[in-house]
Amino acid sequence: MSISPKDVLNKNKNLNKRIDVEKINLEDVTVEDLKFNGKNYEKHINLISLLESVSACQISDAYNGISKRPGTIQNIKPINNHKVWGKIFTAETDSDDWGTSAQAIDAAEEGDILFFKVSDDKKAIWGELASTCARDNGIKATVIYGAARDLDALLYMDYPVFASNFCPNAGSPLGLGRLNETIDVEGTQINPDDFFFGDESGVVVIPKELFNQTMIATLAVKVKEAKIIDMIDDGMTLAEIVGLK
């Protein structure tokens, strides 16, 4: 296999480089810049530098300032308290059908977040085996509006899982669900390639068309909160800072 000059240059890119918050530039970044493609080095590094330094709370505040909606799915909570972000790959199925989970693992791309809408949470559609397979396939996390199981394993795995419930029982490998189509969860429309961010506080979904605007607003929230912390360290109270005293 021949190696081009472009290949050599890309190999020399330091993907672990991080930009100080006050120097981050998010001009023209899109959800596609979450992944380094050989041409978007500066955008990718600036974007990852932001995402590593912020929380679901800050992203929700930023999105709410733009859309007057928080972007949160209130009933989905972290199972094992990992922080993760990425593009969404959607799936919708019945709680009796864990086979759609296996199909979604095979259909999703490396770096995707699997987001399942399930008919109810009476049976689990996800557990240890699915998490192991998804992780080994390069999928970043799984989000379930429904139930997961095998918490004895999931709690200690290096694979993020978010769910609205958990239970020990599962259905069958039917494979009758829908993959990568628009779903509606708690009144929020979620499309393939929308942006997902989850951490210990919960989850936030941002429409891909508002991604850039939301990231810029998130940076502003991060900078503002850092200044407030400095003011508190200097002896001011929070009431004084926000004008309540």
C-alpha positions as CSV (number, residue, x, y, z in Angstrom):
1,M,0.0,0.0,0.0
2,S,1.4,3.4,-1.0
3,I,1.6,6.3,1.5
4,S,0.9,9.8,0.3
5,P,2.4,13.0,1.7
6,K,-1.1,13.8,3.0
7,D,-1.0,10.5,5.0
8,V,2.3,11.5,6.6
9,L,1.0,14.9,7.5
10,N,-2.1,13.5,9.1
11,K,-0.1,11.1,11.1
12,N,1.9,14.0,12.5
13,K,-1.3,15.7,13.7
14,N,-1.4,15.8,17.5
15,L,-4.9,14.8,18.3
16,N,-4.2,15.1,22.0
17,K,-3.5,18.8,21.7
18,R,-5.9,21.0,23.7
19,I,-6.6,24.8,23.5
20,D,-7.0,27.0,26.5
21,V,-10.7,28.0,27.0
22,E,-10.0,31.7,26.4
23,K,-8.4,30.9,23.1
24,I,-10.9,28.4,21.7
25,N,-12.2,29.4,18.2
26,L,-15.5,27.7,17.1
27,E,-16.0,29.6,13.9
28,D,-17.8,27.4,11.3
29,V,-17.6,24.2,13.4
30,T,-20.2,21.6,12.7
31,V,-21.2,18.3,14.2
32,E,-19.0,16.6,11.6
33,D,-16.0,18.2,13.3
34,L,-16.5,15.8,16.3
35,K,-14.4,13.4,14.2
36,F,-11.0,14.2,12.7
37,N,-11.3,13.6,9.0
38,G,-7.8,14.6,7.9
39,K,-8.8,18.1,6.8
40,N,-10.5,19.6,9.9
41,Y,-7.7,19.5,12.4
42,E,-8.0,23.0,13.8
43,K,-11.8,22.8,14.1
44,H,-11.7,19.4,15.6
45,I,-9.1,20.3,18.3
46,N,-10.9,23.5,19.2
47,L,-14.3,21.7,19.5
48,I,-12.9,18.8,21.6
49,S,-11.1,21.3,23.8
50,L,-14.5,22.9,24.6
51,L,-16.4,19.7,25.1
52,E,-13.8,18.2,27.5
53,S,-14.1,21.3,29.7
54,V,-17.9,21.8,29.9
55,S,-20.9,20.0,31.4
56,A,-24.4,19.0,30.3
57,C,-25.6,21.8,32.6
58,Q,-23.7,24.4,30.7
59,I,-24.7,23.1,27.3
60,S,-28.4,23.0,28.4
61,D,-28.1,26.7,29.6
62,A,-26.6,27.7,26.3
63,Y,-29.2,25.9,24.2
64,N,-32.0,27.3,26.4
65,G,-30.7,30.8,25.7
66,I,-31.0,30.1,21.9
67,S,-34.2,28.1,21.7
68,K,-36.0,28.6,25.0
69,R,-35.8,24.9,25.4
70,P,-33.4,23.0,27.7
71,G,-32.7,20.1,25.3
72,T,-32.8,17.6,28.1
73,I,-34.6,14.3,28.3
74,Q,-35.7,14.4,31.9
75,N,-36.3,10.7,32.4
76,I,-33.0,9.5,31.0
77,K,-30.3,9.2,33.7
78,P,-26.7,8.0,33.7
79,I,-26.2,4.4,34.6
80,N,-22.4,4.5,35.2
81,N,-21.6,8.2,35.4
82,H,-19.4,8.6,32.3
83,K,-19.1,11.8,30.3
84,V,-19.6,11.4,26.5
85,W,-20.7,13.2,23.4
86,G,-21.2,12.4,19.7
87,K,-23.6,12.1,16.7
88,I,-26.8,10.2,17.3
89,F,-27.8,7.0,15.6
90,T,-31.5,6.4,16.4
91,A,-33.4,3.2,16.8
92,E,-37.0,2.5,17.9
93,T,-38.4,-0.8,19.0
94,D,-40.6,-2.7,21.4
95,S,-39.3,-3.7,24.8
96,D,-39.8,-7.4,23.8
97,D,-37.2,-7.0,21.0
98,W,-33.6,-6.8,22.0
99,G,-32.6,-7.9,18.5
100,T,-32.9,-4.4,17.2
101,S,-30.1,-3.5,19.5
102,A,-27.8,-6.0,17.9
103,Q,-28.8,-4.6,14.4
104,A,-28.1,-1.0,15.5
105,I,-24.6,-2.0,16.7
106,D,-23.8,-3.3,13.3
107,A,-25.4,-0.4,11.4
108,A,-24.0,2.5,13.3
109,E,-20.6,4.1,12.5
110,E,-17.6,4.4,14.7
111,G,-18.0,7.3,17.1
112,D,-21.8,7.2,17.0
113,I,-24.1,7.4,20.0
114,L,-26.9,4.8,19.9
115,F,-30.2,6.4,21.0
116,F,-33.1,3.9,21.5
117,K,-36.8,4.8,21.9
118,V,-38.5,1.7,23.4
119,S,-42.2,1.1,23.8
120,D,-42.0,0.7,27.5
121,D,-39.5,-0.3,30.2
122,K,-41.0,-3.7,31.2
123,K,-38.1,-5.6,29.6
124,A,-34.5,-4.6,29.0
125,I,-33.2,-4.2,25.5
126,W,-29.6,-3.6,26.5
127,G,-27.0,-5.2,28.9
128,E,-23.4,-6.4,29.3
129,L,-23.1,-8.3,26.0
130,A,-24.5,-5.5,23.9
131,S,-22.2,-3.0,25.7
132,T,-19.2,-5.1,25.1
133,C,-20.0,-5.5,21.4
134,A,-20.8,-1.9,20.9
135,R,-17.6,-0.7,22.6
136,D,-15.5,-3.1,20.5
137,N,-17.2,-1.8,17.4
138,G,-16.1,1.8,18.2
139,I,-19.6,3.0,19.3
140,K,-19.2,5.7,22.0
141,A,-22.3,5.2,24.2
142,T,-25.8,3.9,24.4
143,V,-28.9,5.9,25.5
144,I,-32.2,4.1,26.1
145,Y,-35.6,5.6,26.6
146,G,-36.5,2.3,28.2
147,A,-34.7,-0.3,30.4
148,A,-31.2,-1.7,30.6
149,R,-30.0,-4.6,32.7
150,D,-26.8,-6.3,34.0
151,L,-26.0,-3.3,36.2
152,D,-23.5,-5.5,38.1
153,A,-21.4,-5.3,35.0
154,L,-22.4,-1.9,33.5
155,L,-21.6,0.0,36.6
156,Y,-17.9,-0.9,36.2
157,M,-17.6,-0.9,32.4
158,D,-15.7,1.7,30.5
159,Y,-18.7,2.1,28.2
160,P,-21.3,4.9,28.9
161,V,-24.9,3.8,29.3
162,F,-27.9,6.1,30.0
163,A,-31.4,4.8,30.5
164,S,-34.8,5.6,32.0
165,N,-35.0,2.4,34.0
166,F,-33.4,-1.0,34.6
167,C,-34.7,-4.5,35.2
168,P,-33.3,-8.1,35.1
169,N,-35.6,-9.5,32.4
170,A,-35.2,-9.3,28.6
171,G,-37.3,-10.1,25.5
172,S,-36.2,-11.9,22.3
173,P,-33.9,-11.3,19.3
174,L,-36.7,-10.3,17.0
175,G,-35.1,-7.5,15.1
176,L,-38.4,-5.8,14.2
177,G,-37.5,-2.2,15.0
178,R,-36.7,0.9,12.9
179,L,-33.1,2.2,12.5
180,N,-31.8,5.7,12.0
181,E,-35.2,7.5,11.5
182,T,-36.6,10.4,13.3
183,I,-38.0,9.6,16.8
184,D,-40.0,11.6,19.3
185,V,-39.0,11.4,23.0
186,E,-40.9,13.4,25.6
187,G,-42.0,15.8,23.0
188,T,-38.5,16.3,21.6
189,Q,-37.9,15.3,18.0
190,I,-34.5,13.6,17.6
191,N,-33.0,13.1,14.2
192,P,-30.1,11.1,13.0
193,D,-26.8,13.0,13.3
194,D,-28.2,15.4,16.0
195,F,-25.7,16.1,18.8
196,F,-25.8,14.2,22.2
197,F,-24.0,15.1,25.3
198,G,-24.3,13.2,28.6
199,D,-22.6,13.2,32.0
200,E,-23.4,12.7,35.7
201,S,-26.1,15.4,35.6
202,G,-28.1,13.9,32.7
203,V,-28.4,14.2,28.9
204,V,-28.8,17.0,26.4
205,V,-29.8,16.7,22.7
206,I,-29.0,19.5,20.3
207,P,-30.4,19.6,16.7
208,K,-27.6,19.5,14.2
209,E,-28.7,22.7,12.6
210,L,-28.2,24.6,15.9
211,F,-24.9,22.9,16.8
212,N,-22.6,25.7,15.9
213,Q,-24.7,28.4,17.6
214,T,-25.0,26.2,20.7
215,M,-21.3,25.5,20.9
216,I,-20.5,29.2,20.7
217,A,-23.1,30.0,23.4
218,T,-21.7,27.2,25.5
219,L,-18.2,28.7,25.4
220,A,-19.7,32.0,26.5
221,V,-21.4,30.3,29.4
222,K,-18.1,28.5,30.4
223,V,-16.2,31.8,30.3
224,K,-18.9,33.7,32.3
225,E,-19.0,31.0,35.0
226,A,-15.2,31.0,35.3
227,K,-15.3,34.7,35.9
228,I,-18.0,34.3,38.6
229,I,-15.9,31.6,40.3
230,D,-12.9,34.1,40.3
231,M,-15.2,36.7,41.9
232,I,-16.3,34.3,44.6
233,D,-12.7,33.4,45.3
234,D,-12.0,37.2,45.7
235,G,-14.6,37.3,48.5
236,M,-17.9,38.3,46.7
237,T,-21.1,36.4,47.5
238,L,-23.2,34.9,44.7
239,A,-26.1,37.2,45.8
240,E,-23.8,40.2,45.3
241,I,-22.6,39.0,41.9
242,V,-26.1,38.5,40.5
243,G,-27.4,41.8,41.9
244,L,-29.6,40.4,44.7
245,K,-27.7,42.2,47.4
